[in-house]
Amino acid sequence: MRYNFWRPLMLILVALLSRSIVTNLCLMFGMDADSASSLGMVGAVIGALIMYNRFRKPRR
């Protein structure tokens, strides 16, 4: 079986983009920078877990 190098890159990209989007949205709505950063990290973890689960599902 060949190694697919796009999957880890997509996983990292989704985590970074979701962290950035969540942090910026929190800052726009007036949240403190530390709290927004923490919430952004939670968003990154959730986004990465969702992508990982989608990668693990077998295709029909």
Summary of the structure (lengths in Angstrom):
residues: 60
radius of gyration: 14.2
end to end distance: 18.3
largest distance: 49.0
contacts: 141
relative contact order: 0.18
helix: 78%
strand: 0%
